[in-house]
Amino acid sequence: MPSLFKRRSEEVVEPEAEPDAAEPARRKGYTPSKEELGKKTPKRPTDGRRRAEPAPTNRKEAAKRAREKSKEDRVERRAAMMAGDDRYLLTRDKGPERALVRDIVDRRLTVGTWFFGGALVVLIGSSTAMPPIVQVVSNIAWAALALGTMLDSVLLGREVKKKVGERFPKTEQRMTSLYLYAAMRGLTFRRLRIPKPRVKIGEKV
């Protein structure tokens, strides 16, 4: 006789789906990245070009940008002029002949460099408030400085004539103008010369 109590048929329990092992565990509130969502972020330009700035919203902002742009342009032009870029030089400094004259002056020590400094000392020393002996010494020093500057300028002019004649035999520059240009540069302190010296003292040109 069959048993009154029949066993229940075993229920088939389906196993729960396990998380994909290849997928890293995500914390609660995790936000997927753009890459995971299939979106790509555009790369920044690598060619050094700047992105176009948005247009100014008012006149005040436009004027401010114009001033900043003008300042940047002045700084760039001055840097180029100090470096000797012929495009940004003054008319008196342009041309290969004048560049050569600058090198001739800059490669040597000139007496004229101390002319203005010496003139100031002489002016103070020759004052009537100074003792007579100081006044006499100051006048002698002034005469020696002036004579030394003149002789140095003559020697500088001869060197300019020789070098320019060798390098530019068909130059249209007037030699008198080049002599004066060399003399005026020789009177200027080396650190204040424009353009800056590109040769060292004693270097051949």
Secondary structure, DSSP 8 states (H G I E B T S, - for coil): ---SS---------------TTS----TT----TTTTT-------SSS--------SSHHHHHHHHHHHHHHHHHHHHHHHHTT-TTTS-GGG-SHHHHHHHHHHHTS--GGGGHHHHHHHHHHHTSTTS-HHHHHHHHHHHHHHHHHHHHHHHHHHHHHHHHHHHH-TT--S-HHHHHHHHHHHHHS-GGG-SS---S-TT---
